[in-house]
Amino acid sequence: MLEHVHKHIVAELQQSARTDTVFVVTSVVFNLVVLGINWSVAESATRHWNPSSASEWIFPLLLAATVAVNVF
């Protein structure tokens, strides 16, 4: 009985570790994608000295999404 409980605990811990690994990798990739998007929008805005309406709403939207992903 005790061996069965230990196997069950180990299986739960392995599942939790896999879930955490997937979530961390996904968060890092998401942060890199958002960084690239923000970088290109900022470059475009500074190159033309005329920020478009897209650059006005995309930064707060992506910032809020990044904060939400990092909080969760």
Distance bins in CASP14 RR format, pairs under 12 A and 6 or more apart:
PFRMAT RR
TARGET T0000
AUTHOR 0000-0000-0000
RMODE 2
METHOD distances of the structure
MODEL  1
1 7 0 0 0 0 0 1 0 0 0 0 0
1 8 0 0 0 0 0 1 0 0 0 0 0
2 8 0 0 0 0 0 1 0 0 0 0 0
2 9 0 0 0 0 0 1 0 0 0 0 0
3 9 0 0 0 0 0 1 0 0 0 0 0
3 10 0 0 0 0 0 1 0 0 0 0 0
4 10 0 0 0 0 0 1 0 0 0 0 0
4 11 0 0 0 0 0 1 0 0 0 0 0
5 11 0 0 0 0 0 1 0 0 0 0 0
5 12 0 0 0 0 0 1 0 0 0 0 0
6 12 0 0 0 0 0 1 0 0 0 0 0
6 13 0 0 0 0 0 1 0 0 0 0 0
7 13 0 0 0 0 0 1 0 0 0 0 0
7 14 0 0 0 0 0 1 0 0 0 0 0
8 14 0 0 0 0 0 1 0 0 0 0 0
8 15 0 0 0 0 0 1 0 0 0 0 0
9 15 0 0 0 0 0 1 0 0 0 0 0
9 16 0 0 0 0 0 1 0 0 0 0 0
10 16 0 0 0 0 0 1 0 0 0 0 0
10 17 0 0 0 0 0 1 0 0 0 0 0
11 17 0 0 0 0 0 1 0 0 0 0 0
11 18 0 0 0 0 0 1 0 0 0 0 0
12 18 0 0 0 0 0 1 0 0 0 0 0
12 19 0 0 0 0 0 1 0 0 0 0 0
13 19 0 0 0 0 0 1 0 0 0 0 0
13 20 0 0 0 0 0 1 0 0 0 0 0
14 20 0 0 0 0 0 1 0 0 0 0 0
14 21 0 0 0 0 0 1 0 0 0 0 0
15 21 0 0 0 0 0 1 0 0 0 0 0
15 22 0 0 0 0 0 1 0 0 0 0 0
16 22 0 0 0 0 0 1 0 0 0 0 0
16 23 0 0 0 0 0 1 0 0 0 0 0
17 23 0 0 0 0 0 1 0 0 0 0 0
17 24 0 0 0 0 0 1 0 0 0 0 0
18 24 0 0 0 0 0 1 0 0 0 0 0
18 25 0 0 0 0 0 1 0 0 0 0 0
19 25 0 0 0 0 0 1 0 0 0 0 0
19 26 0 0 0 0 0 1 0 0 0 0 0
20 26 0 0 0 0 0 1 0 0 0 0 0
20 27 0 0 0 0 0 1 0 0 0 0 0
21 27 0 0 0 0 0 1 0 0 0 0 0
21 28 0 0 0 0 0 1 0 0 0 0 0
22 28 0 0 0 0 0 1 0 0 0 0 0
22 29 0 0 0 0 0 1 0 0 0 0 0
23 29 0 0 0 0 0 1 0 0 0 0 0
23 30 0 0 0 0 0 1 0 0 0 0 0
23 69 0 0 0 0 1 0 0 0 0 0 0
23 70 0 0 0 0 0 1 0 0 0 0 0
23 72 0 0 0 0 1 0 0 0 0 0 0
24 30 0 0 0 0 0 1 0 0 0 0 0
24 31 0 0 0 0 0 1 0 0 0 0 0
24 69 0 0 0 0 0 1 0 0 0 0 0
24 70 0 0 0 0 0 1 0 0 0 0 0
24 72 0 0 0 0 0 1 0 0 0 0 0
25 31 0 0 0 0 0 1 0 0 0 0 0
25 32 0 0 0 0 0 1 0 0 0 0 0
26 32 0 0 0 0 0 1 0 0 0 0 0
26 33 0 0 0 0 0 1 0 0 0 0 0
26 69 0 0 0 0 1 0 0 0 0 0 0
26 70 0 0 0 0 0 1 0 0 0 0 0
26 72 0 0 0 0 0 1 0 0 0 0 0
27 33 0 0 0 0 0 1 0 0 0 0 0
27 34 0 0 0 0 0 1 0 0 0 0 0
27 65 0 0 0 0 0 1 0 0 0 0 0
27 66 0 0 0 0 1 0 0 0 0 0 0
27 67 0 0 0 0 0 1 0 0 0 0 0
27 68 0 0 0 0 0 1 0 0 0 0 0
27 69 1 0 1 0 0 0 0 0 0 0 0
27 70 1 0 0 1 0 0 0 0 0 0 0
27 71 0 0 0 0 0 1 0 0 0 0 0
27 72 0 0 0 0 1 0 0 0 0 0 0
28 34 0 0 0 0 0 1 0 0 0 0 0
28 35 0 0 0 0 0 1 0 0 0 0 0
28 66 0 0 0 0 0 1 0 0 0 0 0
28 69 0 0 0 0 0 1 0 0 0 0 0
28 70 0 0 0 0 0 1 0 0 0 0 0
29 35 0 0 0 0 0 1 0 0 0 0 0
29 36 0 0 0 0 0 1 0 0 0 0 0
29 69 0 0 0 0 0 1 0 0 0 0 0
30 36 0 0 0 0 0 1 0 0 0 0 0
30 37 0 0 0 0 0 1 0 0 0 0 0
30 62 0 0 0 0 1 0 0 0 0 0 0
30 65 1 0 0 1 0 0 0 0 0 0 0
30 66 1 0 0 1 0 0 0 0 0 0 0
30 67 0 0 0 0 0 1 0 0 0 0 0
30 68 0 0 0 0 0 1 0 0 0 0 0
30 69 1 0 1 0 0 0 0 0 0 0 0
30 70 0 0 0 0 1 0 0 0 0 0 0
30 72 0 0 0 0 0 1 0 0 0 0 0
31 37 0 0 0 0 0 1 0 0 0 0 0
31 38 0 0 0 0 0 1 0 0 0 0 0
31 62 0 0 0 0 0 1 0 0 0 0 0
31 63 0 0 0 0 0 1 0 0 0 0 0
31 65 0 0 0 0 0 1 0 0 0 0 0
31 66 1 0 0 1 0 0 0 0 0 0 0
31 67 0 0 0 0 0 1 0 0 0 0 0
31 68 0 0 0 0 0 1 0 0 0 0 0
31 69 1 0 0 1 0 0 0 0 0 0 0
31 70 1 0 0 1 0 0 0 0 0 0 0
32 38 0 0 0 0 0 1 0 0 0 0 0
32 39 0 0 0 0 0 1 0 0 0 0 0
32 66 0 0 0 0 0 1 0 0 0 0 0
33 39 0 0 0 0 0 1 0 0 0 0 0
33 40 0 0 0 0 0 1 0 0 0 0 0
33 62 0 0 0 0 1 0 0 0 0 0 0
33 65 0 0 0 0 0 1 0 0 0 0 0
33 66 0 0 0 0 1 0 0 0 0 0 0
33 69 0 0 0 0 0 1 0 0 0 0 0
34 40 0 0 0 0 0 1 0 0 0 0 0
34 41 0 0 0 0 0 1 0 0 0 0 0
34 58 0 0 0 0 1 0 0 0 0 0 0
34 59 0 0 0 0 1 0 0 0 0 0 0
34 61 0 0 0 0 1 0 0 0 0 0 0
34 62 1 0 1 0 0 0 0 0 0 0 0
34 63 0 0 0 0 1 0 0 0 0 0 0
34 64 0 0 0 0 0 1 0 0 0 0 0
34 65 1 0 0 1 0 0 0 0 0 0 0
34 66 1 0 1 0 0 0 0 0 0 0 0
34 67 0 0 0 0 0 1 0 0 0 0 0
34 68 0 0 0 0 0 1 0 0 0 0 0
34 69 0 0 0 0 1 0 0 0 0 0 0
34 70 0 0 0 0 0 1 0 0 0 0 0
35 41 0 0 0 0 0 1 0 0 0 0 0
35 42 0 0 0 0 0 1 0 0 0 0 0
35 59 0 0 0 0 0 1 0 0 0 0 0
35 62 0 0 0 0 1 0 0 0 0 0 0
35 63 0 0 0 0 0 1 0 0 0 0 0
35 66 0 0 0 0 1 0 0 0 0 0 0
36 42 0 0 0 0 1 0 0 0 0 0 0
36 43 0 0 0 0 1 0 0 0 0 0 0
36 44 0 0 0 0 0 1 0 0 0 0 0
36 58 0 0 0 0 0 1 0 0 0 0 0
36 59 0 0 0 0 0 1 0 0 0 0 0
36 62 0 0 0 0 1 0 0 0 0 0 0
36 66 0 0 0 0 0 1 0 0 0 0 0
37 43 0 0 0 0 0 1 0 0 0 0 0
37 44 0 0 0 0 0 1 0 0 0 0 0
37 54 0 0 0 0 0 1 0 0 0 0 0
37 55 0 0 0 0 0 1 0 0 0 0 0
37 58 1 0 0 1 0 0 0 0 0 0 0
37 59 0 0 0 0 1 0 0 0 0 0 0
37 61 0 0 0 0 0 1 0 0 0 0 0
37 62 1 0 0 1 0 0 0 0 0 0 0
37 63 0 0 0 0 0 1 0 0 0 0 0
37 65 0 0 0 0 0 1 0 0 0 0 0
37 66 0 0 0 0 0 1 0 0 0 0 0
38 44 0 0 0 0 0 1 0 0 0 0 0
38 45 0 0 0 0 0 1 0 0 0 0 0
38 54 0 0 0 0 0 1 0 0 0 0 0
38 55 0 0 0 0 1 0 0 0 0 0 0
38 58 1 0 0 1 0 0 0 0 0 0 0
38 59 1 0 0 1 0 0 0 0 0 0 0
38 60 0 0 0 0 0 1 0 0 0 0 0
38 61 0 0 0 0 0 1 0 0 0 0 0
38 62 1 0 0 1 0 0 0 0 0 0 0
38 63 0 0 0 0 1 0 0 0 0 0 0
38 65 0 0 0 0 0 1 0 0 0 0 0
38 66 0 0 0 0 1 0 0 0 0 0 0
39 45 0 0 0 0 0 1 0 0 0 0 0
39 46 0 0 0 0 0 1 0 0 0 0 0
39 55 0 0 0 0 0 1 0 0 0 0 0
39 58 0 0 0 0 0 1 0 0 0 0 0
39 59 0 0 0 0 0 1 0 0 0 0 0
39 62 0 0 0 0 0 1 0 0 0 0 0
40 46 0 0 0 0 0 1 0 0 0 0 0
40 47 0 0 0 0 0 1 0 0 0 0 0
40 54 0 0 0 0 0 1 0 0 0 0 0
40 55 0 0 0 0 1 0 0 0 0 0 0
40 58 0 0 0 0 1 0 0 0 0 0 0
40 59 0 0 0 0 0 1 0 0 0 0 0
40 62 0 0 0 0 0 1 0 0 0 0 0
41 47 0 0 0 0 0 1 0 0 0 0 0
41 48 0 0 0 0 0 1 0 0 0 0 0
41 51 0 0 0 0 1 0 0 0 0 0 0
41 52 0 0 0 0 1 0 0 0 0 0 0
41 53 0 0 0 0 0 1 0 0 0 0 0
41 54 1 0 0 1 0 0 0 0 0 0 0
41 55 1 0 1 0 0 0 0 0 0 0 0
41 56 0 0 0 0 1 0 0 0 0 0 0
41 57 0 0 0 0 0 1 0 0 0 0 0
41 58 1 0 1 0 0 0 0 0 0 0 0
41 59 1 0 0 1 0 0 0 0 0 0 0
41 60 0 0 0 0 0 1 0 0 0 0 0
41 61 0 0 0 0 0 1 0 0 0 0 0
41 62 0 0 0 0 1 0 0 0 0 0 0
41 63 0 0 0 0 0 1 0 0 0 0 0
42 48 0 0 0 0 0 1 0 0 0 0 0
42 51 0 0 0 0 1 0 0 0 0 0 0
42 52 0 0 0 0 0 1 0 0 0 0 0
42 54 0 0 0 0 0 1 0 0 0 0 0
42 55 1 0 0 1 0 0 0 0 0 0 0
42 56 0 0 0 0 0 1 0 0 0 0 0
42 58 0 0 0 0 0 1 0 0 0 0 0
42 59 0 0 0 0 1 0 0 0 0 0 0
42 62 0 0 0 0 0 1 0 0 0 0 0
43 49 0 0 0 0 0 1 0 0 0 0 0
43 51 0 0 0 0 0 1 0 0 0 0 0
43 55 0 0 0 0 0 1 0 0 0 0 0
44 50 0 0 0 0 1 0 0 0 0 0 0
44 51 0 0 0 0 1 0 0 0 0 0 0
44 52 1 0 0 1 0 0 0 0 0 0 0
44 54 0 0 0 0 1 0 0 0 0 0 0
44 55 1 0 0 1 0 0 0 0 0 0 0
44 58 0 0 0 0 0 1 0 0 0 0 0
44 59 0 0 0 0 0 1 0 0 0 0 0
45 51 1 0 1 0 0 0 0 0 0 0 0
45 52 1 0 0 1 0 0 0 0 0 0 0
45 53 0 0 0 0 0 1 0 0 0 0 0
45 54 0 0 0 0 1 0 0 0 0 0 0
45 55 1 0 1 0 0 0 0 0 0 0 0
45 56 0 0 0 0 1 0 0 0 0 0 0
45 58 0 0 0 0 0 1 0 0 0 0 0
45 59 0 0 0 0 1 0 0 0 0 0 0
46 55 0 0 0 0 1 0 0 0 0 0 0
47 55 0 0 0 0 0 1 0 0 0 0 0
48 55 0 0 0 0 1 0 0 0 0 0 0
49 55 0 0 0 0 0 1 0 0 0 0 0
50 56 0 0 0 0 0 1 0 0 0 0 0
51 57 0 0 0 0 0 1 0 0 0 0 0
51 58 0 0 0 0 0 1 0 0 0 0 0
51 59 0 0 0 0 1 0 0 0 0 0 0
52 58 0 0 0 0 1 0 0 0 0 0 0
52 59 0 0 0 0 0 1 0 0 0 0 0
53 59 0 0 0 0 0 1 0 0 0 0 0
54 60 0 0 0 0 0 1 0 0 0 0 0
54 61 0 0 0 0 0 1 0 0 0 0 0
54 62 0 0 0 0 0 1 0 0 0 0 0
55 61 0 0 0 0 0 1 0 0 0 0 0
55 62 0 0 0 0 0 1 0 0 0 0 0
57 63 0 0 0 0 0 1 0 0 0 0 0
57 64 0 0 0 0 0 1 0 0 0 0 0
58 64 0 0 0 0 0 1 0 0 0 0 0
58 65 0 0 0 0 0 1 0 0 0 0 0
59 65 0 0 0 0 0 1 0 0 0 0 0
59 66 0 0 0 0 0 1 0 0 0 0 0
60 66 0 0 0 0 0 1 0 0 0 0 0
60 67 0 0 0 0 0 1 0 0 0 0 0
61 67 0 0 0 0 0 1 0 0 0 0 0
61 68 0 0 0 0 0 1 0 0 0 0 0
62 68 0 0 0 0 0 1 0 0 0 0 0
62 69 0 0 0 0 0 1 0 0 0 0 0
63 69 0 0 0 0 0 1 0 0 0 0 0
63 70 0 0 0 0 0 1 0 0 0 0 0
64 70 0 0 0 0 0 1 0 0 0 0 0
64 71 0 0 0 0 0 1 0 0 0 0 0
65 71 0 0 0 0 0 1 0 0 0 0 0
65 72 0 0 0 0 0 1 0 0 0 0 0
66 72 0 0 0 0 0 1 0 0 0 0 0
END
